[in-house]
């Protein structure tokens, strides 16, 4: 029977040895195709972001470093789910220039002010138990604290033009999962649409709920402290 108890932790470079998932050595998001300087300047990158984008792509594709440790060292968000000491799931997100292969998709580029969600991978025997949802919620909380307003990601749809093995093995997240967790389609595509989750709306709802509970607690305290005279 699968153990339902799991925790979500930030994955740092010194903890990578605990990750035995196939995605720890994945090279899906690295690709050698490049945009011209003119194309890069047309996607609202600052000069500093442009330099970082080129630097990351050249270094990550050089073969000197694996994608995951270099991704974390360059500011990527990595969340890992652990059941006891076993890593059962992984989430990767960051600035979109940390995912060089993105430029091959029709919607390129995403919003440069958002964080791009690269993948959520969960071991098959732990799927449909809420692990992916908890990984996503952990990322949302961190981004809201850092005043980041949105998450964008590419999703996958299955149709007759896609090989089922290609669909299953692709780290791209299914549309159904994302829609179920609050994302909406920003730029449509038959196979790989761009989806977005607005965190500002989530933050406003959470603030409203906190205010409402705080107000209710204050009311309860006043009622408890108020003298009450009971008469027959």
Secondary structure as the mmCIF struct_conf table of DSSP 4:
data_model
#
loop_
_struct_conf.conf_type_id
_struct_conf.id
_struct_conf.beg_label_comp_id
_struct_conf.beg_label_asym_id
_struct_conf.beg_label_seq_id
_struct_conf.end_label_comp_id
_struct_conf.end_label_asym_id
_struct_conf.end_label_seq_id
STRN STRN1 UNK A 7 UNK A 10
HELX_RH_3T_P HELX_RH_3T_P1 UNK A 13 UNK A 18
BEND BEND1 UNK A 21 UNK A 21
HELX_RH_3T_P HELX_RH_3T_P2 UNK A 22 UNK A 25
TURN_TY1_P TURN_TY1_P1 UNK A 28 UNK A 29
HELX_RH_AL_P HELX_RH_AL_P1 UNK A 37 UNK A 41
TURN_TY1_P TURN_TY1_P2 UNK A 42 UNK A 44
HELX_RH_AL_P HELX_RH_AL_P2 UNK A 47 UNK A 60
TURN_TY1_P TURN_TY1_P3 UNK A 61 UNK A 61
BEND BEND2 UNK A 62 UNK A 65
HELX_RH_AL_P HELX_RH_AL_P3 UNK A 67 UNK A 73
TURN_TY1_P TURN_TY1_P4 UNK A 74 UNK A 75
STRN STRN2 UNK A 77 UNK A 83
TURN_TY1_P TURN_TY1_P5 UNK A 84 UNK A 85
STRN STRN3 UNK A 86 UNK A 94
HELX_RH_3T_P HELX_RH_3T_P3 UNK A 96 UNK A 98
HELX_RH_3T_P HELX_RH_3T_P4 UNK A 100 UNK A 104
BEND BEND3 UNK A 105 UNK A 105
TURN_TY1_P TURN_TY1_P6 UNK A 106 UNK A 107
BEND BEND4 UNK A 109 UNK A 109
TURN_TY1_P TURN_TY1_P7 UNK A 112 UNK A 113
BEND BEND5 UNK A 114 UNK A 114
STRN STRN4 UNK A 115 UNK A 122
HELX_RH_3T_P HELX_RH_3T_P5 UNK A 124 UNK A 126
TURN_TY1_P TURN_TY1_P8 UNK A 127 UNK A 128
BEND BEND6 UNK A 129 UNK A 130
HELX_RH_AL_P HELX_RH_AL_P4 UNK A 131 UNK A 145
TURN_TY1_P TURN_TY1_P9 UNK A 146 UNK A 147
STRN STRN5 UNK A 150 UNK A 156
TURN_TY1_P TURN_TY1_P10 UNK A 160 UNK A 161
BEND BEND7 UNK A 162 UNK A 162
HELX_RH_AL_P HELX_RH_AL_P5 UNK A 164 UNK A 169
BEND BEND8 UNK A 172 UNK A 172
STRN STRN6 UNK A 173 UNK A 174
HELX_RH_AL_P HELX_RH_AL_P6 UNK A 175 UNK A 180
TURN_TY1_P TURN_TY1_P11 UNK A 181 UNK A 182
STRN STRN7 UNK A 184 UNK A 187
BEND BEND9 UNK A 190 UNK A 191
STRN STRN8 UNK A 194 UNK A 198
HELX_RH_AL_P HELX_RH_AL_P7 UNK A 199 UNK A 225
BEND BEND10 UNK A 226 UNK A 226
#
